[in-house]
Every structure is written in C-alpha cells, then in structure tokens.
C-alpha cells in the first residue's frame, strides 16, 4: 500500500466512525478513555452496553476539501479494500 492509500483509508475509516457517533453535546457527559494517540490522530473508547462491542471515537484533522471527503465516502464500491474485515459497508 502506498502512503496516499493509507491516508485515504484512515480518512474513510474516520468519517465512517464519526458518522455513527452522537453529537458534540453527548461527549461532555460521557466516559470516553483515550486508548492511543499518534501524532494528530486520537482513538477513544468506552463500553457500549448492552452490546458486546466497544464504542470507538476517532479524532483527526484532514487537509482536504469537504467535497473530496464526500467523494471517498460515497465510493462504496471501494470501501471493502479499506475495511477488509467488514461484512458490509
């Protein structure tokens, strides 16, 4: 994989994860724990009862136009290469 493809994958994953999360007001009263921080990217987690999975939150800044990010998100035919373990996108 090239550096550009890894960056696109991170952008896609970040936007997908952010689209599943509650609005900004919900963060203040929650119990998120910082799991990992690498450069400008932060990964947060918390329990998500009653389900068995953790809720994840990814924060990063992306130097791209909103239209370019939307194009990546709408390119569902290419989501599987970026999320190889997923059953469905």
C-alpha positions in Angstrom: 0.0 0.0 0.0 1.2 3.5 -0.7 1.2 6.3 1.8 -1.6 8.0 -0.1 -3.8 4.9 0.0 -3.2 4.6 3.7 -4.2 8.2 4.3 -7.4 7.7 2.2 -8.2 4.6 4.3 -7.7 6.5 7.5 -9.9 9.3 6.3 -12.6 6.9 5.2 -12.5 5.0 8.5 -12.5 8.2 10.5 -15.5 9.6 8.7 -17.4 6.3 8.9 -16.8 6.1 12.6 -17.7 9.7 13.2 -21.0 9.3 11.3 -22.0 6.7 13.8 -21.3 8.8 16.9 -23.6 11.1 18.8 -23.5 14.9 18.6 -20.9 17.1 20.4 -23.1 17.6 23.4 -23.0 13.9 24.3 -19.2 13.9 24.6 -19.1 16.2 27.7 -21.1 13.8 29.9 -19.6 10.6 28.7 -16.8 8.3 30.0 -14.5 8.1 27.0 -11.0 6.9 27.6 -8.1 7.8 25.4 -6.7 4.5 24.0 -4.0 5.7 21.7 -2.6 8.9 20.3 -0.2 9.0 17.4 0.6 12.4 16.0 -2.6 14.3 15.3 -4.8 11.2 15.5 -6.5 10.2 18.7 -8.5 7.0 19.4 -11.0 6.9 22.2 -13.1 4.0 23.5 -15.9 3.3 26.0 -18.2 0.5 27.0 -21.3 0.3 24.9 -23.9 -1.7 26.9 -25.9 -3.8 26.3 -23.9 -4.8 23.2 -20.6 -6.7 23.5 -18.6 -4.2 21.4 -16.8 -1.1 22.5 -17.9 2.3 21.1 -14.9 4.0 19.3 -14.3 7.6 18.6 -11.5 8.7 16.2 -10.3 12.3 16.0 -8.1 13.8 13.4 -7.7 16.8 11.1 -7.8 16.2 7.4 -6.4 18.7 4.9 -8.9 18.2 2.2 -12.0 19.9 0.8 -15.3 18.6 2.1 -16.3 17.6 -1.4 -13.2 15.3 -1.7 -14.1 13.6 1.6 -17.6 13.1 0.5 -16.4 11.6 -2.7 -14.4 9.0 -0.7 -17.4 8.2 1.5 -19.7 7.8 -1.5 -17.4 5.5 -3.3 -19.0 2.4 -1.7 -17.5 0.1 -4.4 -14.1 0.6 -2.9 -14.9 0.5 0.8 -14.1 -3.1 1.2 -10.4 -2.7 0.4 -10.2 -0.1 3.2 -12.2 -2.1 5.7 -11.1 -5.7 4.8 -12.6 -7.3 7.9 -16.0 -5.8 7.4 -19.0 -7.9 6.4 -20.9 -5.0 4.8 -20.3 -1.2 4.2 
